[in-house]
Amino acid sequence: MHRPYRLPALAGALCLALPLSSLASPPPNASQTVPVCGYVMELKLSFGATGTTASVLAHANLQPDGFSPPAPPPVSYTVYSAGWWRDDAHPNWEIDEDSRSGSQSFPAQEALAGQHVFLSGGCQLKGVATVVANCPSGPPQVRTLERTWVGCGM
């Protein structure tokens, strides 16, 4: 005798057997390499999670584009990165920031900042990377890369 209710019951059991992590949002990793004024703006956000922790790492840098002859250095520059975190128990953002500024030169190293936290209810991680270059001829060039990971992979 054919029992039509077995198929829906089997489908329901399979749905319950799937790991809950398959419902979690994937890390919103992002990167941009932007050529401007004979320079390269590098912006990168890396998110990750383990079973108990989550992290964000933000990178921002400005470098010569490597072509010959090289462009003159920027009149001035700022590279900025930040890692932000909050959860239900801590509703205000906790921020780790790094920045470098200079003139007639390039940064000696990238701006690098991040957060590494234990997973908790309402977890959110945000990464921000910004590069500002004042070109010798032309207007200032500004690029920002920002992503927020709601749930931190939970």
N, C-alpha and C positions, 0 to 999 in steps of 0.2 A: 504494500500500500504506500502511495506517495504522500509525503508529509511536507506541504508547502512552507511551513513555518521554520524549517531547519535552515534554509538559506539565509533569511534575515538574522537568525540567531548566530550563525557562523560568521556573517559579516560583522555583526556587533562585537563578537568575541575578538575578531582580528583587530578591530579598531582599538579595543582596550589593550591589546597586546603590544601595539606600536609604542615605542618609547616616547615619553613626553617631550624629549628634546627635539623631536621632529616638528613640534609645534612652535618651538622657539624661533625668534627672528634671527637671521644670519648676521654676522658682524658686518657693519656698514663700511668696510675698508674702502679707501679712496686715495687716489694720487693724481697729481697734475704736474706736467712739465710744460712751462709756458715760455716760449722765446720772446724777448722784448729787448730792443735797443742794443742788440749784440750780447745780451746776457741770457741766462736761463734761470727762471724762477722754479724752484722745486718745492712742492707741497705734498705731504704724505700723512695719512691717518691710518694707523693700524690698530684694530680691535681684536681681542681674543678672550677666550673663556676656557676654564677647566671645569671640573665638577663642582668646585667650591669657590672659585675666584673669577674675576673678570678684569680686563685691563684695556687701557687706551694709551697710545703713544703718538704724539704729534711732532712732525719734523717740518722745518721751514728753512730754506737756504737760497742764496743768490750766488751764481758763479758766472765766469766768462763762458761764452758759448763754445770756445775751443777753435773757432775758425781763425784763419790768418788773413789779414793782420788783425790783431785783437782790438776790440772796441775800447775806447777810453773808459776808465772806471766810472761808476755812477757818481754824480755830484754828492748824493747821500743815499743811504739805504736804511731800512729797518727790517729785520726778520723776527717774527714773533710766533711762539707756539704755546698752547695751553691744553691741559687735560682737566676736565671737570667731572665731578661725581656728586651724586646725591641719592637718597632713598627715602622711604616713608618715615623712618626714625630721625633722619637728618635732612629736612626739606630745603635748607639753604645749600647752595652749591659750594663745594670745597674745590679750590682751584690750585693747580701747580702750573706756574708760568715760567717762560724763559724768553729772553729777547736779546738781540744784539743790534747796535746802531753804529754807523760810522760815515765818513765822508772820504771821497777820492780813493776808495779802496773797496774790497769785498770782505765779507765776514771770514774770520779765521776758522770758524767752525759753525755748523748749523745750530739753530735754536731747537732745543729738544725738551719736551715736557710730557708728563703722563700721570696716570693714576693706576694703581693696582689694588683692588678691593675684594673683600669677601662678598659673595652673593647674598642678597637680602631682598625682602619685599619692596617693590617699587624702585628697584635699582635703575639708575640712568647714568650713562657715561657720555661725555661730549668731548670731541676733539676739535681744535681750531688751529689752523696754520695760516699766517698772513705774511706776505712779502710786499714791501713798498720800495720801489726804485725810482729815484729822481734822475732821469736820463740827462746827459749833457745837452741834448737838443730835443725838445718836446716836453709834453706834460708828464707829471709823475704817473707811474704805472703801479696799480694796486691789484693784488689778487688775494682772495681769501677762500679757503676750503674749510667747510664746517659740516660735521655730521653728529647726530645724537643717536645713541643706541638705547632705546627704551626697553627695559626688561633685562638688559645685559646677558642675553642668551638663555634666560630662564624660561 
